[in-house]
Amino acid sequence: MSIRLLGRSLAALAAAGSLVLTACSSPDTASKADTTAIVVANGSEPQNPLVPTNTNETGGGKIIDAVFSGLLAYQADGKPVNDVARSIETSDSQHFTITINGDRTFSNGEKVTSRSFVDAWNYGAKKSNAQLLNSFFEDIEGFSAETDSELTGLTVVSDTEFTLDLKTPVSDFPLRLGFSAFYPLPSIAFDDMAAFGAHPIGNGPYKLASAKTWKHDESIDLAVNPGYTGPRKAKNGGLRFVFYASLDSAYADLRSGTLDVLDAIPDAAIATFEKDLDGRAINQPAAVFQNIAIPERIVHFAGEEGRLRRQALSLAIDRPQITKVIFDGTRTPAKDFTSPAIPGWSGRLDGSGVLDHDAKKAKQLWADADTLSPWTGTFTIAYNADGGHQGWVDAVANNLKNTLGIDAKGEASPTFALLRTAVTDHTIDSAFRQGWQGDYPGLLTFLRPVYGTGALSNDSGYANPEFDALLAKGLAEPDVEAANAEFRAAQELLLRDLPAIPLWYQNVTGGYSASVEHVTFGWNSVPLYEQVTKHSAP
């Protein structure tokens, strides 16, 4: 989903023993703005009903983040500030006392209390509920991946205070508390979670405009929630997310003024969009990572044969050429599995040479794999047609054909939701494109949810006890830099095993129409929609 930059003040306070975050306010609205005007932005059909703990893709994530608010919010640069929380205090990075503001409500009028958080987190953590973000609760005392269990580490002290006990000290845990897995839920949600997800009731800056506002595969309308009083208070009259079938259509609407904010540019416009939009273009670094995942269950990709073939594929890909020709410099060839936008990143990991372009070595490794089992079939890369991926997928396939002498091709799924369903149902029988936005500003968010054994976003099925142990060791470190050293060591195992092939880090490229102002894209590539102001139509 998304990533944020860790401020040194937060790390220092956590290490020192007491973490107390204070709220800040949003920028003033422009005097000419029409606070009743609806801002129109691009989106995609959510994969699932809109339940925070079961949403791990960007289409649903944009909506969830607009409708709900958590203990913390993240500013544009990733700095965390208090939202529902009044304070988060700890002396050891294991035991926390959390105090919340007592004046917050859900959009149905129900009061947000400590119980709203504790019940929501217990629901997300319960095995039988099979929530996609279940693994985010695994550090809390009482969590079990094997059986249904209560999070015994959560205790309600009063309506405005609860305590949180972790199994061990976790260096970056406070930073996670602005992520959607940790949002609260109203009591009505637990009556029928599927029905609730079709029309969620949140406590964020927006709410669903009506009972029929979600027009599937078309759009969703959000109205301003007048009861929200946190740092993300809306400066416009609401949002409409339009679910486009292609980025080309979205870009055409942006240029015509039908669309106000676009958070991705189609391949065909990459070379010209900054000139086309005349000062209204966005091209800035963001913590977004693209790779090709290859599950071991696919024929020819298990064991030593699979490792050799993954290394050969990686070495056959000419990342510098593709990022220059296809993306016109809006991508940077990957050196690891995280992002240079994150504190602790290093582009000098042992084994990172496997991400270089080396046709000769690629051919040799592929031949070595053939001695174990001769290659048969076609190497296919599945991707979603509504995300503007065909250009680079075709370029990668051509690299593989030309270097390895095999048949390689892309295979388009009509929508992101359909691709993700095939991936999460484990019915996909090929390699597939995978993008990852960090969920909070730390290296771990790119690693454990995606490659940890049994993690619900571990789409490649990777399982390595040594990797898991290094992550656990890093988590137990009270010092953030010591933790990052362990996380970098864990990545060196990934570079050896390549459960996914890193491709490039992604700049956020987008733009906005002449009708809007105060358009800011955050550290995680997502626009801060609540800050956008819109002029009335002439």
Disulfide bonds with the S-S distance in Angstrom:
none
